[in-house]
Amino acid sequence: MPSSWLQLSLRIDPAAFDAVSNFLIERGSPGVVIKKNEVQAYFVHSPEDVSIRRDVQRFLRGINKLYPHLHESRLLWKILKDRNWNNSWHRFFTPRKVGRAFWVTPPWKKSPRFQRRQVITIEPGMAFGTGTHATTRGCMEFIETVARSLNRTTFTALDIGTGSGILAIALAKLGARKVWAVDNDPVALKVARENLRCNGVEEKVQLSGTALRRIRKSFPVVVANLTAEAIMDLADALQKKVAPAGFLILSGILNPKAKEVIGSFSPDDFRVLKRRQEKEWATLLLQRK
């Protein structure tokens, strides 16, 4: 167990509890405690603390339009010494179904047996993507849709901002013969590498910290679970990475931003096939013409 923890106490509008709690768990908190008008989350105390604080602030700014009183929220960060919690935080993570193709489970739970479901084992850690957040689920469901459209023939794929590696794993399990998974966070790459090994797909996935603009290939499937702002900044580079008739899955987009994100991609080159909404989040499936 870690020797100390980074505790976040956040007083917010209760209407935002679900969105904030999901984000904190996806960002690596082993568990979130909800009290009256307050969310408490715990992270392993490490050099990653600065990055966690930055990401929380960025997320809160991003959802401010949906929850106007969020700017009045109060954040308190505190370092706690080990309280000998053993593995009690494991109760916050349970196996769950995602779409029709996947069953996502933590490694300490016995893998359920489903003939028609692929089991993905994810170690909750310091990287985004455990299958609990609406954006991750949306991407996984559209990966399933795309795999069916490709008749499960082998294909290559690009996963931008891979985080825990869960989307790269999903791609590999549904037919991708090779996945390029990139992230600029060394901690995320370390977490992803272990998750790839745990799921037996390390030979199919090439992890890299390479910048998107340096990737010269194009792919039949490209996935980017980022933020609306990041997607719009990368729109030109993203378009070039999608092969003719290829698919582009985008998420991390708050609903009010979805139209603006779609507008970043030329209608002469791309058409929107599907839009999935879950609470305040939108996931988009586009296809290159």
GIBEL-V92321 format. One record per residue. RES is the residue in one letter. PSI is psi in whole degrees, -180 to 180 (none if undefined). OMEGA is omega in degrees with one decimal (* if undefined). Layout:
# GIBEL-V92321
RES&PSI&OMEGA + RES&PSI&OMEGA
This chain:
# GIBEL-V92321
M&153&178.9 + P&155&179.1 + S&-20&178.6 + S&164&-174.8 + W&151&171.4 + L&117&-178.7 + Q&132&173.5 + L&126&170.7 + S&125&-172.5 + L&115&177.0 + R&120&-175.1 + I&170&172.8 + D&127&-179.9 + P&-25&179.1 + A&-23&-177.6 + A&3&-176.8 + F&-49&-173.6 + D&-48&-178.4 + A&-45&-177.6 + V&-43&-179.4 + S&-45&178.8 + N&-43&-179.3 + F&-45&-177.0 + L&-38&177.2 + I&-44&178.5 + E&-31&-178.8 + R&-6&173.3 + G&1&178.3 + S&127&178.6 + P&-21&179.3 + G&157&-179.3 + V&135&177.5 + V&127&-179.9 + I&124&175.2 + K&-176&179.4 + K&116&179.3 + N&21&-177.8 + E&141&172.2 + V&132&174.9 + Q&133&178.7 + A&154&-177.6 + Y&136&177.0 + F&148&174.4 + V&126&179.7 + H&121&-175.1 + S&178&174.4 + P&-13&179.5 + E&-7&-176.1 + D&-43&-177.7 + V&-43&179.7 + S&-40&179.1 + I&-46&179.5 + R&-42&179.0 + R&-44&-178.2 + D&-38&177.9 + V&-46&178.8 + Q&-43&-179.7 + R&-42&179.2 + F&-45&-179.4 + L&-38&175.9 + R&-36&-176.6 + G&-33&-177.5 + I&9&-176.8 + N&-34&-179.0 + K&-30&179.3 + L&-31&-178.8 + Y&88&-172.1 + P&-26&-177.4 + H&4&-176.1 + L&-28&-178.9 + H&-15&178.6 + E&1&-177.3 + S&152&179.4 + R&125&179.9 + L&136&175.1 + L&122&178.6 + W&140&-178.1 + K&143&174.9 + I&125&179.1 + L&136&174.5 + K&157&-178.9 + D&128&-178.6 + R&21&177.8 + N&49&-179.7 + W&-6&-173.0 + N&-130&179.1 + N&30&-176.9 + S&-26&-179.0 + W&-12&178.7 + H&-25&-177.0 + R&-17&-179.3 + F&-14&-177.9 + F&119&178.9 + T&155&177.5 + P&146&178.1 + R&150&175.9 + K&142&174.2 + V&119&-176.9 + G&-151&178.1 + R&-9&-171.1 + A&-23&-166.6 + F&152&168.7 + W&115&-176.1 + V&128&-174.7 + T&147&172.4 + P&159&-173.1 + P&-20&-178.2 + W&-2&175.9 + K&141&177.3 + K&130&-177.9 + S&125&176.9 + P&157&-179.3 + R&114&176.7 + F&121&-176.6 + Q&-34&-174.2 + R&13&179.2 + R&140&173.8 + Q&131&178.8 + V&126&175.0 + I&122&179.8 + T&121&-177.0 + I&128&175.0 + E&113&177.0 + P&125&-176.7 + G&-141&-175.2 + M&31&179.8 + A&148&-175.0 + F&134&172.8 + G&87&175.1 + T&1&179.9 + G&-2&-178.7 + T&-23&-174.8 + H&146&-177.5 + A&-35&-177.8 + T&-40&177.5 + T&-45&178.9 + R&-43&179.6 + G&-44&178.5 + C&-43&-178.3 + M&-38&178.8 + E&-37&177.9 + F&-30&172.6 + I&-42&176.5 + E&-45&179.1 + T&-45&-178.4 + V&-42&179.6 + A&-40&176.9 + R&-40&-180.0 + S&-34&178.8 + L&6&179.6 + N&31&178.4 + R&22&172.5 + T&158&-178.6 + T&145&-179.0 + F&168&173.2 + T&159&-175.9 + A&159&177.2 + L&126&178.0 + D&110&-174.5 + I&124&-175.0 + G&56&-168.5 + T&-26&178.1 + G&-120&-179.6 + S&-13&-177.7 + G&5&-173.6 + I&-37&-178.7 + L&-35&175.4 + A&-39&177.7 + I&-45&179.2 + A&-43&178.9 + L&-45&-178.8 + A&-38&-177.8 + K&-19&-179.2 + L&23&168.5 + G&-12&179.8 + A&126&178.2 + R&-24&176.4 + K&133&177.9 + V&128&170.9 + W&116&-177.8 + A&119&-174.4 + V&148&176.3 + D&143&-179.5 + N&6&-179.8 + D&113&-179.2 + P&-33&178.6 + V&-43&178.5 + A&-42&-179.7 + L&-38&178.3 + K&-45&178.8 + V&-45&-178.9 + A&-41&-178.4 + R&-41&178.9 + E&-39&179.0 + N&-37&176.5 + L&-44&179.9 + R&-43&-177.9 + C&-30&-178.2 + N&4&174.6 + G&28&-178.9 + V&16&-176.5 + E&-27&-179.9 + E&-20&-178.0 + K&-13&-173.8 + V&128&176.6 + Q&109&179.7 + L&143&-177.1 + S&151&171.8 + G&15&-177.7 + T&137&177.0 + A&146&-176.3 + L&-41&-175.9 + R&-18&-178.9 + R&-7&178.3 + I&119&-173.0 + R&-13&-176.5 + K&164&166.8 + S&157&-169.5 + F&147&174.7 + P&-25&179.7 + V&127&176.6 + V&132&179.6 + V&134&177.5 + A&101&175.9 + N&88&-172.5 + L&-121&169.3 + T&163&179.6 + A&-44&-177.1 + E&-43&179.8 + A&-41&179.8 + I&-43&-180.0 + M&-37&177.1 + D&-33&-176.0 + L&5&-171.2 + A&-46&-178.5 + D&-45&-179.7 + A&-39&179.7 + L&-44&-178.9 + Q&-38&-177.8 + K&-19&-177.2 + K&-11&-178.4 + V&122&179.9 + A&159&175.9 + P&133&-177.2 + A&10&179.8 + G&170&-175.7 + F&144&178.5 + L&118&179.5 + I&125&-176.3 + L&136&176.3 + S&-175&-170.0 + G&21&-172.1 + I&121&172.9 + L&141&-173.1 + N&-44&-179.3 + P&-19&-177.7 + K&-10&-171.8 + A&-44&-178.9 + K&-40&179.4 + E&-39&177.7 + V&-47&178.9 + I&-39&-180.0 + G&-14&178.9 + S&-10&-178.9 + F&126&-174.0 + S&127&177.3 + P&-17&175.7 + D&-21&-176.3 + D&-30&-175.1 + F&147&172.0 + R&147&179.4 + V&119&179.1 + L&-44&-177.5 + K&152&173.0 + R&123&-179.6 + R&131&177.4 + Q&133&172.6 + E&112&-175.2 + K&-122&-174.7 + E&6&-172.8 + W&144&176.5 + A&141&172.3 + T&134&-174.0 + L&141&173.2 + L&114&179.6 + L&157&174.5 + Q&137&176.3 + R&138&-179.2 + K&none&*
